[in-house]
Amino acid sequence: MATTERNPKANTFPSNDPITTLRGSIAAGNDINASDITSLIGLINNWLGHFHTYDDFWQIPTYGNNGDRTTYVEDKNAVAIGGSVTGVTAGDIISAAKHNEMRTSVAALGSHFHSIDDH
């Protein structure tokens, strides 16, 4: 199956506002609390759940020179990446496995794509 890359007209990419707070909390010499990791995980999960809106032209006036010669367009949403990182609670040990789970999820965002179900 062939794919065509399209530019979205809008997206639901979440706010990056928590990053400033996290930079202050997760710094050399500071204690890192479960709430800090939970905030970071929430940010990652919001990025994983973003999607894009695109225009779906379902009739172009010149197509086949028939129809009512009106262009019809509707918004459709591309599928979100999916998946999520599991949270932590106070007293949990933040293991290498948890770090790897977060790292793998963030790395997937660098080369991700969204499927468009056009029917």
C-alpha positions in Angstrom: 0.0 0.0 0.0 1.4 3.4 -0.9 1.4 6.3 1.5 1.2 10.0 0.9 2.5 12.5 3.5 0.2 15.3 4.1 0.4 18.5 6.1 -2.2 18.8 8.9 -4.3 21.9 9.2 -4.4 21.6 13.0 -3.3 19.3 15.8 -4.1 18.6 19.4 -0.5 18.6 20.5 -0.6 19.4 24.2 0.9 22.3 26.0 4.6 22.1 26.9 4.0 24.3 30.0 4.9 21.6 32.5 8.5 21.5 31.1 9.5 24.7 32.8 8.4 23.4 36.2 10.0 20.0 35.6 13.4 21.6 34.7 13.3 23.3 38.1 12.3 20.2 40.0 14.5 17.6 38.3 17.8 19.3 38.6 21.2 18.4 40.1 21.1 18.4 43.9 17.2 18.3 44.1 15.2 15.4 45.5 13.1 13.9 42.7 9.6 13.2 43.9 7.0 10.7 42.5 4.9 13.8 41.6 7.7 15.0 39.4 7.9 11.7 37.6 4.1 11.5 37.4 4.1 15.0 35.8 6.8 13.9 33.2 4.8 10.7 32.5 1.6 12.7 32.0 3.4 15.0 29.5 4.8 12.0 27.6 1.3 10.3 27.5 -0.3 13.6 26.2 2.3 13.7 23.4 1.6 10.1 22.6 -2.2 10.9 22.4 -2.0 13.8 20.1 -3.5 13.7 16.6 -3.8 16.0 13.6 -6.9 17.3 11.8 -6.8 17.4 8.0 -9.2 18.4 5.2 -10.9 15.5 3.5 -12.1 16.6 0.1 -14.8 14.2 -0.9 -15.9 15.9 -4.1 -13.8 18.1 -6.2 -15.9 20.0 -8.8 -13.8 19.0 -11.8 -13.6 15.3 -10.9 -15.0 13.5 -13.9 -16.9 16.7 -14.9 -20.0 15.5 -13.1 -21.8 16.1 -9.9 -23.0 19.5 -8.8 -19.6 21.1 -9.3 -19.3 22.0 -5.6 -16.2 21.2 -3.6 -17.2 19.4 -0.4 -14.7 19.2 2.4 -14.9 17.9 6.0 -12.5 17.7 8.9 -11.1 14.3 9.8 -8.7 13.4 12.5 -5.6 11.2 12.0 -5.2 8.4 14.5 -3.2 9.1 17.6 0.1 7.3 18.1 -1.4 5.4 21.1 0.2 3.6 24.0 1.1 5.1 27.3 3.6 5.0 30.1 2.4 3.5 33.4 2.4 5.9 36.3 4.2 5.9 39.6 3.2 6.6 43.2 5.1 7.8 46.2 7.4 5.2 47.5 7.9 3.5 44.1 11.4 2.7 43.0 12.0 4.4 39.7 13.9 1.5 38.0 15.9 1.4 34.9 12.9 -0.4 33.3 10.8 2.7 34.0 13.4 5.0 32.6 13.6 2.8 29.5 9.8 2.7 29.1 9.8 6.6 29.1 12.8 6.8 26.8 11.3 4.4 24.3 8.0 6.3 24.2 9.7 9.6 23.7 12.0 8.2 21.0 9.0 6.9 19.1 7.7 10.5 18.8 10.8 11.5 16.8 9.9 9.3 13.8 6.2 8.8 14.3 3.4 9.0 11.7 -0.4 8.9 11.9 -2.7 6.7 9.9 -5.6 8.2 8.1 -8.7 6.1 7.7 -10.2 7.6 4.6 -13.5 5.9 3.7 
